[in-house]
Amino acid sequence: MVLLLLEIAAFSARSPDFLSAGNISNLLAFTPELGMISLGMTLLMTAGEFDLSVGSVFGFAPIVMWTLYNTHVAPLEIGFVVAILFAVIIGLANGWFVTYLKIPSFLVTLGMLLVVRGIALYVTDGFPQRTWTAESPLMKILVGEIAIFDLRIYASLLWFILFAVILGYVLTESKVGNWIQAAGGNPEAARARGVRVARTKIALFVLTAVISAYAGITSSIRVSAANPNSGTQYELEVIAMVVIGGTALTGGRGTIIGTVLGVLILRTMRDGIVFIGVPGLAYNIFIGGIILAMMALHSWLERRHHAGT
């Protein structure tokens, strides 16, 4: 929270227009899509696993939906359901390989990243799918625009907030949240206490894939294009957001509130450095610096906690 407030103060001091209604609208338009993926990744990483295929699923799901629609195979609503079902299959495959074949999630999801991205590119010949000819209530439900004076807000922001509230409750206030943290903290002890670790992890892989597909569809409607390359390298940015928010890479500890702050920190950084004239290519430098600083802070806090001071 302190880092986010410092960012806002620094960028506002450099450029008063940073807090203008137009810039805030742009910031809030981009935030929900990566934010949704980060919520699913938070639960998965808390359980001791992570998913590198989220960016590919983000790009693949809208390709499925819009291909079915543009070829007149199915209406948009059916295409949406089919795309989500494909995401469920991808999540189940990831979870099965990790939990039953005992292959590390890094290798499994790296392979899935290549497979899913390759299918999206093959189906489209590498070209974006058109989306601007569609008219459906689904589009307004997912990404309807709401004007509050000069502020423009998309419905996707409201969905992001709703998902954050629900998953935050699940992680911190429910029995399922205890299972997730136990599965990541000490899986053997969790199994001994009756926690179904494998099923828990498979369910989280499915959740992460589904929410990534949903975010990709949302993005395709907002920008009026379904690009097979969409979501490239999102997996790294999402993991950075989750880690900055305080979720442990080793599992066992995670926080949805922290992830939301991590999302806002990096999205504010991306928006701010471009807004004040810093080349956008320098963004990765800032991300890397923030990650290293936050990891050093987390390490210091852990040592202080174990020392009892």
C-alpha positions as CSV (number, residue, x, y, z in Angstrom):
1,M,0.0,0.0,0.0
2,V,2.9,2.4,0.9
3,L,4.6,1.6,-2.4
4,L,1.4,2.2,-4.4
5,L,0.8,5.6,-2.6
6,L,4.4,6.6,-3.3
7,E,4.0,5.8,-7.0
8,I,0.8,7.8,-7.2
9,A,2.4,10.8,-5.4
10,A,5.5,10.7,-7.5
11,F,3.7,10.5,-10.9
12,S,1.2,13.1,-9.8
13,A,4.0,15.5,-8.8
14,R,5.7,15.0,-12.1
15,S,2.5,15.3,-14.2
16,P,-0.7,16.7,-12.7
17,D,-2.7,15.1,-15.5
18,F,-1.8,11.7,-14.2
19,L,-4.8,11.9,-11.9
20,S,-7.1,13.2,-14.6
21,A,-10.4,11.3,-15.3
22,G,-9.2,10.2,-18.7
23,N,-6.0,8.7,-17.4
24,I,-7.7,7.0,-14.5
25,S,-10.3,5.6,-17.0
26,N,-7.5,4.1,-19.1
27,L,-5.8,2.6,-16.1
28,L,-8.9,1.0,-14.8
29,A,-9.7,-0.4,-18.3
30,F,-6.5,-2.4,-18.5
31,T,-6.3,-3.5,-14.9
32,P,-9.1,-6.0,-14.6
33,E,-7.8,-8.4,-17.3
34,L,-4.4,-9.1,-15.8
35,G,-6.0,-8.7,-12.4
36,M,-8.4,-11.6,-12.9
37,I,-5.6,-13.9,-13.9
38,S,-3.6,-12.9,-10.9
39,L,-6.5,-13.8,-8.6
40,G,-6.5,-17.4,-9.9
41,M,-2.7,-17.6,-9.8
42,T,-2.7,-16.4,-6.2
43,L,-4.7,-19.5,-5.1
44,L,-2.7,-21.8,-7.2
45,M,0.7,-20.5,-6.0
46,T,-0.6,-20.6,-2.4
47,A,-1.2,-24.3,-3.0
48,G,2.5,-24.6,-4.1
49,E,2.1,-24.7,-7.9
50,F,2.0,-22.1,-10.7
51,D,0.8,-22.0,-14.3
52,L,2.9,-20.6,-17.2
53,S,0.1,-21.3,-19.7
54,V,-2.2,-18.5,-18.5
55,G,-1.1,-16.1,-21.2
56,S,-1.7,-18.7,-24.0
57,V,-5.1,-19.5,-22.6
58,F,-5.8,-15.8,-22.5
59,G,-5.2,-15.6,-26.2
60,F,-6.7,-18.9,-27.2
61,A,-10.1,-18.7,-25.6
62,P,-11.3,-15.6,-27.6
63,I,-10.0,-17.3,-30.8
64,V,-12.3,-20.2,-30.1
65,M,-15.3,-18.0,-29.4
66,W,-14.9,-15.7,-32.3
67,T,-13.9,-18.4,-34.8
68,L,-17.2,-20.2,-34.0
69,Y,-19.1,-17.0,-34.4
70,N,-17.4,-15.7,-37.5
71,T,-17.8,-19.0,-39.3
72,H,-21.5,-19.1,-38.4
73,V,-21.1,-22.4,-36.5
74,A,-22.6,-21.1,-33.3
75,P,-24.0,-17.8,-31.8
76,L,-21.7,-15.8,-29.6
77,E,-23.1,-17.1,-26.3
78,I,-22.5,-20.8,-27.3
79,G,-19.0,-19.8,-28.5
80,F,-18.4,-18.3,-25.0
81,V,-19.4,-21.6,-23.3
82,V,-17.3,-23.7,-25.7
83,A,-14.3,-21.5,-25.0
84,I,-14.7,-21.9,-21.3
85,L,-15.1,-25.6,-21.7
86,F,-11.8,-25.7,-23.6
87,A,-10.2,-23.9,-20.6
88,V,-11.6,-26.5,-18.2
89,I,-10.0,-29.2,-20.3
90,I,-6.7,-27.4,-20.3
91,G,-6.8,-26.9,-16.5
92,L,-7.7,-30.6,-16.0
93,A,-4.8,-31.7,-18.2
94,N,-2.4,-29.4,-16.3
95,G,-3.6,-30.7,-12.9
96,W,-3.6,-34.4,-14.0
97,F,0.0,-34.2,-15.3
98,V,1.2,-32.4,-12.1
99,T,-0.7,-34.4,-9.4
100,Y,-0.8,-37.9,-10.9
101,L,2.3,-38.1,-13.1
102,K,4.2,-36.1,-10.6
103,I,5.7,-33.8,-13.2
104,P,6.7,-30.3,-11.9
105,S,4.1,-27.6,-12.8
106,F,6.9,-25.5,-14.4
107,L,7.5,-28.2,-17.1
108,V,3.9,-29.1,-17.6
109,T,2.5,-25.6,-18.0
110,L,5.5,-24.6,-20.2
111,G,4.6,-27.4,-22.5
112,M,0.9,-26.4,-22.4
113,L,1.9,-22.8,-23.1
114,L,3.5,-23.9,-26.4
115,V,0.7,-26.3,-27.4
116,V,-2.2,-23.8,-26.8
117,R,-0.4,-20.9,-28.4
118,G,0.5,-23.1,-31.4
119,I,-3.1,-24.2,-31.8
120,A,-4.3,-20.6,-31.7
121,L,-1.7,-19.6,-34.4
122,Y,-2.4,-22.6,-36.6
123,V,-6.2,-22.1,-36.5
124,T,-5.9,-18.4,-37.5
125,D,-2.8,-18.5,-39.7
126,G,-1.5,-15.9,-37.3
127,F,-4.1,-13.3,-38.2
128,P,-6.5,-11.7,-35.7
129,Q,-10.2,-12.6,-35.8
130,R,-12.7,-9.8,-36.4
131,T,-15.1,-9.0,-33.5
132,W,-16.7,-5.7,-34.4
133,T,-19.6,-7.1,-36.4
134,A,-21.1,-8.9,-33.3
135,E,-24.0,-7.6,-31.3
136,S,-25.0,-9.6,-28.2
137,P,-26.2,-8.9,-24.7
138,L,-23.2,-11.0,-23.5
139,M,-20.8,-8.2,-24.7
140,K,-22.5,-5.6,-22.5
141,I,-22.7,-8.0,-19.5
142,L,-18.9,-8.6,-19.7
143,V,-17.6,-5.3,-20.9
144,G,-20.4,-2.8,-20.8
145,E,-19.3,0.8,-20.4
146,I,-20.5,2.9,-17.5
147,A,-20.0,6.7,-17.4
148,I,-19.7,8.5,-14.0
149,F,-19.3,12.1,-14.9
150,D,-16.0,12.2,-16.8
151,L,-14.9,8.8,-15.6
152,R,-15.4,5.8,-17.9
153,I,-15.6,2.4,-16.3
154,Y,-16.1,-1.0,-17.9
155,A,-18.2,-3.7,-16.4
156,S,-15.0,-5.9,-16.4
157,L,-13.8,-3.8,-13.4
158,L,-16.9,-4.7,-11.5
159,W,-16.4,-8.4,-12.3
160,F,-12.8,-8.1,-11.1
161,I,-13.9,-6.6,-7.8
162,L,-16.6,-9.4,-7.4
163,F,-14.1,-12.1,-8.2
164,A,-11.6,-10.6,-5.7
165,V,-14.2,-10.5,-2.9
166,I,-15.3,-14.1,-3.5
167,L,-11.8,-15.6,-3.8
168,G,-10.6,-13.5,-0.9
169,Y,-13.4,-15.0,1.2
170,V,-12.6,-18.5,0.0
171,L,-8.9,-18.2,0.8
172,T,-9.2,-16.7,4.2
173,E,-12.6,-17.6,5.6
174,S,-13.5,-21.0,4.3
175,K,-12.5,-24.6,4.8
176,V,-11.4,-24.7,1.2
177,G,-8.9,-21.9,1.9
178,N,-7.4,-24.0,4.7
179,W,-7.0,-26.9,2.3
180,I,-5.3,-24.6,-0.2
181,Q,-2.8,-23.3,2.3
182,A,-2.2,-26.7,3.8
183,A,-1.6,-28.2,0.4
184,G,1.1,-25.6,-0.3
185,G,2.6,-25.4,3.1
186,N,3.0,-29.1,3.9
187,P,1.2,-31.5,1.5
188,E,2.2,-34.7,3.4
189,A,0.9,-33.4,6.7
190,A,-2.2,-32.2,4.8
191,R,-2.9,-35.6,3.4
192,A,-2.4,-37.1,6.8
193,R,-5.2,-34.8,8.1
194,G,-7.5,-35.9,5.3
195,V,-7.0,-33.0,2.9
196,R,-7.4,-34.2,-0.8
197,V,-4.4,-32.4,-2.0
198,A,-4.5,-33.7,-5.6
199,R,-8.2,-32.8,-6.1
200,T,-7.6,-29.4,-4.5
201,K,-4.7,-28.6,-6.9
202,I,-6.6,-29.9,-10.0
203,A,-9.5,-27.6,-9.1
204,L,-7.1,-24.7,-8.8
205,F,-5.5,-25.4,-12.2
206,V,-9.0,-25.5,-13.7
207,L,-10.0,-22.2,-11.9
208,T,-6.8,-20.5,-13.2
209,A,-7.4,-21.6,-16.8
210,V,-11.1,-20.6,-16.7
211,I,-10.5,-17.2,-15.3
212,S,-7.6,-16.7,-17.8
213,A,-10.0,-17.6,-20.6
214,Y,-12.7,-15.3,-19.2
215,A,-10.1,-12.4,-19.0
216,G,-9.0,-13.0,-22.6
217,I,-12.6,-13.0,-23.9
218,T,-13.2,-9.8,-21.9
219,S,-10.1,-8.2,-23.5
220,S,-11.1,-9.2,-27.1
221,I,-14.5,-7.6,-26.7
222,R,-13.0,-4.4,-25.2
223,V,-10.4,-3.9,-28.0
224,S,-12.6,-5.4,-30.8
225,A,-9.9,-7.9,-31.8
226,A,-9.0,-11.5,-31.0
227,N,-5.3,-11.8,-31.6
228,P,-3.7,-15.3,-31.4
229,N,-0.6,-13.6,-29.9
230,S,-2.5,-11.8,-27.3
231,G,-1.3,-12.5,-23.7
232,T,2.3,-13.2,-24.7
233,Q,4.5,-13.0,-21.6
234,Y,1.5,-12.3,-19.4
235,E,2.4,-15.3,-17.2
236,L,5.6,-13.6,-16.0
237,E,3.8,-10.3,-15.3
238,V,1.0,-12.1,-13.4
239,I,3.5,-14.0,-11.3
240,A,5.3,-10.8,-10.5
241,M,2.0,-9.2,-9.4
242,V,1.2,-12.1,-7.1
243,V,4.7,-12.3,-5.6
244,I,4.8,-8.5,-5.0
245,G,1.5,-8.9,-3.2
246,G,3.1,-11.2,-0.7
247,T,2.2,-14.7,-1.9
248,A,5.1,-17.1,-1.2
249,L,6.7,-18.8,-4.2
250,T,7.1,-21.9,-2.1
251,G,3.4,-22.1,-1.3
252,G,1.5,-22.1,2.0
253,R,0.9,-18.4,2.2
254,G,-1.1,-16.0,0.0
255,T,-3.4,-13.0,0.1
256,I,-5.9,-11.7,-2.4
257,I,-5.7,-8.2,-1.0
258,G,-2.0,-8.2,-1.5
259,T,-2.4,-9.4,-5.1
260,V,-4.9,-6.6,-5.8
261,L,-2.3,-4.2,-4.5
262,G,0.4,-5.9,-6.6
263,V,-1.8,-5.6,-9.7
264,L,-2.3,-1.9,-9.0
265,I,1.4,-1.3,-8.3
266,L,2.5,-2.7,-11.7
267,R,-0.3,-1.3,-13.7
268,T,0.2,2.2,-12.2
269,M,4.0,1.8,-12.9
270,R,3.3,0.9,-16.6
271,D,0.9,3.8,-17.0
272,G,3.0,6.3,-15.1
273,I,6.4,5.8,-16.7
274,V,4.8,6.2,-20.2
275,F,2.8,9.2,-19.0
276,I,5.8,11.1,-17.8
277,G,7.8,10.3,-20.9
278,V,9.9,7.3,-20.0
279,P,10.2,4.9,-22.9
280,G,7.8,1.9,-22.5
281,L,10.7,-0.5,-23.2
282,A,12.1,0.5,-19.8
283,Y,9.1,-1.0,-18.0
284,N,10.8,-4.4,-17.4
285,I,13.6,-2.6,-15.6
286,F,11.1,-1.2,-13.2
287,I,9.3,-4.5,-12.7
288,G,12.6,-6.3,-12.0
289,G,13.6,-3.6,-9.5
290,I,10.3,-3.8,-7.7
291,I,10.4,-7.6,-7.5
292,L,13.9,-7.6,-6.1
293,A,13.1,-4.9,-3.6
294,M,9.9,-6.7,-2.5
295,M,11.6,-10.0,-2.1
296,A,14.3,-8.4,0.0
297,L,11.6,-6.9,2.2
298,H,9.7,-10.2,2.5
299,S,13.0,-11.9,3.4
300,W,13.8,-9.3,6.1
301,L,10.3,-9.5,7.6
302,E,10.5,-13.4,7.7
303,R,13.8,-13.3,9.5
304,R,12.4,-10.7,11.9
305,H,9.3,-12.8,12.5
306,H,11.4,-16.0,13.2
307,A,13.7,-14.0,15.5
308,G,10.6,-12.9,17.5
309,T,11.3,-9.1,17.1
